[in-house]
Amino acid sequence: MSAIDDLSFFQQVATHASLTEVARQLGLSLPAVSKRLSQLEARLGAQLVQRTTRRLSLTAEGTLYLEGGRPILRQLEALENALDRRHAELHGRLRINATLGFGRRHLAAVVSSFARLHPALELQLELSSEPLGFADDRFDLAVCMGPPPDSRLVAVRLLDNPRVLCAAPAYLERHRAPQQPQDLARHNCIVLRQFGSDYALWRFEHGGQAYTHKVSGTLASNDGEVAVGLALDGHGLLLRSRWDVHEHLQSGRLVEVMPQYTPPPAHIHAVYPHSRHVPRRIGLFVTHLKTMLAERLPYAALT
């Protein structure tokens, strides 16, 4: 640890007067925080705090270290703020990949608002029928649904993405709504063929138990918007992300069925290659993404 890191750490110790609270704030274990404080005291050759069962109190040496260090930390913060302002305008290029439906409905607007904030930054949004990899270095960042495609990528969760089984009222007037997964055998299921997955296997959870049912039907598509349209026209049951059918559920054009059986979610992530120095444009865009998507889809915002 650097001397600056030690100063910042000790300032937290002095502020909270509790190693337990410092551990919670830093996301560390209590033994790790206690060890770090002991190492700092050993390096300085002075006892900085008096430890009691209830609180910590500063020794004379601890007070001297704290008061002398505060101006240094303030000067460092002012210097970093000045550099941030100097480089506030983003430059370069940011290449983003996303799937067609979510990209059209939501990401295009987010990219547009980010472009207004950073007019000197070149932004490229490429939409594809399925997620594209980073192997050929075509993209800097991707927005994907479900588990991140590669554990070597950095993944930032943007939204919760529960899925819902639904149908149009007209279909349910002709066919009794299913009550449990085995009832799906009696229904026309609209199958969405996407991302090379086993699209005809619909999975659910209920009471701690997992259920898998192989569905069939007379209609299938590789496009989510088409599949939703078929469901709206009363052709059958559809298993879809809530963000894609939320407005239709709210209006009553689609109705959720079998709600006690929960399909596994496919949470939405921003992913990008791991690097010791993440470009500032990526970090700021991910922050902007989280903020804007939470505003556009408040029912899916992280809690």
Secondary structure by P-SEA (a helix, b strand, c coil): ccaaaaaaaaaaaaacccaaaaaaaacccaaaaaaaaaaaaaaaccccccccccbbbbcaaaaaaaaaaaaaaaaaaaaaaaaaaaacccbbbbbbbbccccccccaaaaaaaaaaacccbbbbbbbcccccccccccccbbbbccccccccbbbbbcbbbbbbbcccaaaaaaccccccccccccccccccccccccccccccccccbbbbbbcccccccccaaaaaaaaaaccccccccccccaaaaaaccccccccccccccbbbbbbbcccccccaaaaaaaaaaaaaaaaaccccccc
